[in-house]
Amino acid sequence: MIKILRGTEADRVLYGGLESGRFMLCTDSQILYHGMPDGDREVGSSDTFFDPDALPLTPSTQDDHFDVGALDVKWTEWDLGVPQLTVTESNHFAILQHDTEAVGRFRGIYQTLPAGDFTIATKGSMIGSAIGDNITALCLFEDATNINADIVMIQNFQRTSGLLYRDLHIQRWSDYQTFSANYAGGTVYNNLTTYMRIRRTGTTLYYDWSMDGISWQRIFTHAQPFVPAHIGIATQNNNTGITVYGYFDFFRYIASDQVIPFGRVRGT
């Protein structure tokens, strides 16, 4: 059995008593050593690479990596009508547990949108069922505190009943349960986890998606149909007797209309 330890370069001297050949040490400079204490040698290292999931070195106030075990106070749960949502934070995810509804209703979390141009993004995936339809979405709310206010969103739609497929839609809803307009849809893709992004410059909205968080594809652009006051993430559970789970790795906000990469460079 080989064990891998994590530590600093200085920690190498602390493992001098370990049996040679059975332990490896991965240091803070991302170099892997093997065979301490005598003749330890470098057996691996990493080149510089861009990690779209990494927390930025200078995150914005709106950013969330969902890694502290409890939802940050900047978020408000959005669970209108008869409550069907349980939100937890665990293992680097915001987990939206959406109980059975068998109707198309969105539920999620939101926070205040600052004034001005912006870019927001998330990485979401769904644990759903094989008998209904499940959605994860990145949302702009006209006013999430008003049950009659509109929402626009880019959504990862997984149809698991009838004609099976996964695709992306840009939609507008009059409230959490009333479909209003499908601006764009039918962008079929085959991956379960999707990066989604909304950008505003002036009063124009741009909607993009990506499979890897690095290469993005535009789906739709239009003049914003209302002035949004809130931003957030949401799920939909259109199943009978089935609970679904939306998993969100992060939420990002940049106060700019520029297409700036989310994440950061990592490696040596």
C-alpha positions as CSV (number, residue, x, y, z in Angstrom):
1,M,0.0,0.0,0.0
2,I,1.3,3.5,-0.9
3,K,0.0,6.5,1.0
4,I,0.1,10.1,-0.4
5,L,0.7,12.9,2.1
6,R,0.1,16.5,1.5
7,G,2.4,19.2,2.9
8,T,4.9,21.9,2.3
9,E,8.5,21.8,1.1
10,A,9.6,22.3,4.7
11,D,7.5,19.3,5.8
12,R,9.8,16.9,3.9
13,V,12.2,16.8,6.8
14,L,9.3,15.8,9.2
15,Y,8.8,12.6,7.3
16,G,12.3,11.4,7.7
17,G,11.3,8.5,9.9
18,L,8.8,7.1,7.5
19,E,9.5,3.8,5.7
20,S,11.2,4.5,2.4
21,G,9.1,3.6,-0.6
22,R,5.7,3.4,1.1
23,F,4.9,7.0,1.4
24,M,4.7,9.9,-1.1
25,L,4.5,13.6,-0.3
26,C,2.7,16.1,-2.4
27,T,4.0,19.6,-1.6
28,D,2.4,23.0,-1.8
29,S,4.4,23.6,-5.0
30,Q,2.5,20.6,-6.5
31,I,5.6,18.4,-6.7
32,L,5.3,14.7,-5.8
33,Y,8.2,13.1,-3.9
34,H,8.7,9.3,-3.3
35,G,11.1,7.2,-1.3
36,M,11.9,9.3,1.8
37,P,14.0,9.6,3.9
38,D,17.0,8.5,1.9
39,G,17.4,9.6,-1.7
40,D,13.9,11.1,-2.1
41,R,13.2,11.9,-5.6
42,E,10.7,13.9,-7.6
43,V,8.3,11.6,-9.4
44,G,5.7,14.1,-10.7
45,S,4.8,17.8,-11.1
46,S,2.2,19.8,-12.9
47,D,2.5,22.3,-15.7
48,T,0.6,25.6,-15.5
49,F,-3.1,25.2,-16.5
50,F,-6.3,27.2,-16.3
51,D,-8.9,25.9,-13.9
52,P,-12.3,27.4,-14.6
53,D,-13.7,26.0,-11.3
54,A,-11.1,27.5,-9.1
55,L,-12.0,30.3,-6.7
56,P,-10.6,33.6,-8.1
57,L,-7.7,35.1,-6.2
58,T,-9.9,38.2,-5.7
59,P,-13.5,37.0,-5.7
60,S,-16.3,39.5,-5.9
61,T,-18.7,40.0,-3.0
62,Q,-21.3,38.1,-5.0
63,D,-19.1,35.0,-5.7
64,D,-19.6,31.8,-3.9
65,H,-17.6,28.6,-4.0
66,F,-20.1,26.7,-1.7
67,D,-17.3,25.3,0.4
68,V,-17.9,26.4,4.0
69,G,-20.8,24.0,4.8
70,A,-23.5,26.6,5.2
71,L,-25.2,28.9,2.8
72,D,-23.9,32.4,2.9
73,V,-26.2,35.1,4.2
74,K,-26.1,37.0,0.9
75,W,-28.4,34.3,-0.5
76,T,-32.2,34.2,0.0
77,E,-34.2,31.0,-0.6
78,W,-36.8,31.4,-3.4
79,D,-39.5,28.8,-2.7
80,L,-42.9,30.3,-3.6
81,G,-46.3,28.8,-3.2
82,V,-46.3,25.5,-1.3
83,P,-42.6,25.0,-0.3
84,Q,-40.9,22.2,-2.0
85,L,-37.2,23.1,-1.7
86,T,-34.4,22.3,0.7
87,V,-31.1,24.0,0.2
88,T,-27.8,22.7,1.7
89,E,-24.1,23.3,1.2
90,S,-21.8,20.3,1.2
91,N,-18.6,19.1,-0.4
92,H,-18.1,22.2,-2.6
93,F,-21.7,22.2,-3.8
94,A,-24.9,24.1,-3.3
95,I,-27.5,21.3,-3.3
96,L,-31.0,22.2,-4.2
97,Q,-33.3,19.4,-3.2
98,H,-36.5,19.9,-5.1
99,D,-39.4,17.6,-4.0
100,T,-42.0,16.2,-6.3
101,E,-44.4,18.6,-7.9
102,A,-45.3,17.1,-11.3
103,V,-45.7,20.6,-12.6
104,G,-43.3,23.1,-14.1
105,R,-42.3,25.3,-11.2
106,F,-38.9,26.9,-10.5
107,R,-37.3,27.1,-7.0
108,G,-33.9,28.2,-6.0
109,I,-31.8,30.9,-4.3
110,Y,-31.1,34.6,-5.2
111,Q,-29.1,37.6,-4.2
112,T,-29.1,41.3,-5.0
113,L,-27.8,42.4,-8.4
114,P,-25.5,45.4,-8.3
115,A,-26.2,48.2,-10.8
116,G,-24.2,48.4,-14.1
117,D,-22.8,45.9,-16.6
118,F,-22.1,42.4,-15.4
119,T,-21.3,38.8,-16.3
120,I,-22.6,35.9,-14.1
121,A,-22.0,32.2,-14.5
122,T,-22.5,28.9,-12.8
123,K,-21.8,25.2,-13.3
124,G,-24.7,23.0,-12.7
125,S,-25.8,19.4,-13.0
126,M,-28.9,17.5,-12.1
127,I,-29.6,14.2,-10.3
128,G,-33.0,13.4,-11.7
129,S,-35.2,10.5,-12.7
130,A,-36.0,8.5,-15.8
131,I,-39.7,9.4,-15.8
132,G,-39.9,13.2,-15.9
133,D,-38.2,16.5,-16.8
134,N,-35.6,18.2,-14.8
135,I,-33.9,21.6,-15.1
136,T,-31.0,23.6,-13.6
137,A,-31.0,27.3,-14.5
138,L,-29.1,30.6,-14.1
139,C,-31.6,33.3,-13.6
140,L,-32.2,37.1,-13.7
141,F,-35.2,38.2,-11.6
142,E,-37.2,41.3,-12.2
143,D,-37.9,41.2,-8.4
144,A,-37.6,37.8,-6.6
145,T,-39.6,39.2,-3.7
146,N,-42.6,39.8,-5.9
147,I,-44.5,36.6,-6.8
148,N,-45.9,38.3,-10.0
149,A,-42.5,39.6,-11.3
150,D,-40.8,38.1,-14.4
151,I,-37.7,35.9,-14.7
152,V,-35.4,35.2,-17.6
153,M,-33.0,32.3,-17.6
154,I,-30.6,30.1,-19.4
155,Q,-31.6,26.5,-18.5
156,N,-30.1,23.1,-18.8
157,F,-33.2,21.0,-19.7
158,Q,-33.0,17.3,-19.3
159,R,-36.1,15.6,-20.8
160,T,-36.1,12.1,-19.4
161,S,-39.7,11.1,-20.4
162,G,-41.0,10.5,-23.9
163,L,-38.5,11.8,-26.5
164,L,-35.3,11.7,-24.4
165,Y,-32.8,14.5,-24.8
166,R,-30.8,17.3,-23.1
167,D,-30.8,20.8,-24.4
168,L,-30.5,24.4,-23.5
169,H,-33.2,27.0,-23.5
170,I,-33.4,30.8,-23.0
171,Q,-36.8,31.4,-21.5
172,R,-39.0,34.0,-19.8
173,W,-41.4,33.2,-17.0
174,S,-44.1,35.6,-15.7
175,D,-43.6,34.1,-12.2
176,Y,-42.2,30.9,-10.7
177,Q,-44.8,28.7,-12.4
178,T,-46.1,30.5,-15.5
179,F,-44.2,30.1,-18.7
180,S,-44.1,33.2,-20.9
181,A,-41.8,32.9,-23.9
182,N,-39.1,30.6,-25.3
183,Y,-36.6,33.0,-26.9
184,A,-34.2,30.2,-28.0
185,G,-34.1,26.4,-27.5
186,G,-33.2,23.1,-28.9
187,T,-29.5,23.4,-28.6
188,V,-28.9,19.7,-28.1
189,Y,-25.8,18.5,-26.3
190,N,-24.7,15.3,-24.5
191,N,-23.1,16.3,-21.3
192,L,-24.8,16.2,-17.9
193,T,-22.8,19.1,-16.4
194,T,-23.1,22.5,-18.0
195,Y,-21.5,25.9,-17.6
196,M,-24.0,28.7,-18.1
197,R,-23.3,32.4,-18.5
198,I,-25.4,35.6,-18.8
199,R,-23.7,38.9,-19.7
200,R,-25.2,42.4,-19.8
201,T,-23.8,45.4,-21.6
202,G,-26.0,48.5,-21.4
203,T,-29.5,47.0,-21.8
204,T,-28.5,44.0,-24.0
205,L,-28.3,40.5,-22.6
206,Y,-26.1,37.7,-24.0
207,Y,-26.5,34.0,-23.1
208,D,-23.7,31.5,-23.5
209,W,-22.9,27.9,-22.5
210,S,-19.8,25.8,-22.3
211,M,-18.9,22.1,-21.7
212,D,-15.5,22.9,-20.2
213,G,-15.8,26.4,-18.8
214,I,-13.2,27.7,-21.2
215,S,-14.7,27.5,-24.7
216,W,-18.1,29.2,-24.8
217,Q,-20.9,29.3,-27.4
218,R,-23.5,32.0,-27.8
219,I,-27.1,30.9,-27.8
220,F,-29.1,34.1,-27.8
221,T,-29.0,37.9,-27.4
222,H,-31.7,40.5,-27.0
223,A,-32.7,43.7,-25.3
224,Q,-33.5,43.0,-21.6
225,P,-37.3,42.7,-21.3
226,F,-37.2,44.3,-17.8
227,V,-34.6,45.8,-15.4
228,P,-33.4,42.8,-13.2
229,A,-33.0,43.4,-9.5
230,H,-31.8,39.9,-8.5
231,I,-29.5,37.1,-9.7
232,G,-29.5,33.4,-8.8
233,I,-29.7,29.7,-9.5
234,A,-32.8,27.5,-9.7
235,T,-34.2,24.0,-10.4
236,Q,-37.4,22.6,-11.8
237,N,-38.9,19.2,-10.9
238,N,-41.6,18.1,-13.3
239,N,-41.9,14.5,-11.9
240,T,-44.5,12.5,-10.0
241,G,-43.3,11.1,-6.7
242,I,-39.6,11.8,-7.4
243,T,-37.2,14.1,-5.6
244,V,-34.5,15.7,-7.8
245,Y,-31.3,17.4,-6.8
246,G,-29.6,20.3,-8.5
247,Y,-25.8,20.5,-7.8
248,F,-24.1,23.8,-8.4
249,D,-20.3,24.0,-8.1
250,F,-20.0,27.8,-7.9
251,F,-21.6,31.1,-8.7
252,R,-19.5,33.9,-10.3
253,Y,-20.1,37.6,-10.8
254,I,-17.9,40.1,-12.6
255,A,-18.9,43.8,-12.6
256,S,-18.0,44.1,-16.3
257,D,-19.6,43.4,-19.7
258,Q,-16.2,42.0,-20.9
259,V,-15.9,38.3,-21.4
260,I,-13.4,37.6,-18.6
261,P,-12.5,34.0,-17.8
262,F,-13.9,32.6,-14.6
263,G,-11.4,30.7,-12.4
264,R,-7.6,31.2,-12.5
265,V,-4.3,29.8,-13.6
266,R,-2.9,27.0,-11.5
267,G,0.3,24.9,-11.5
268,T,4.0,25.6,-11.1
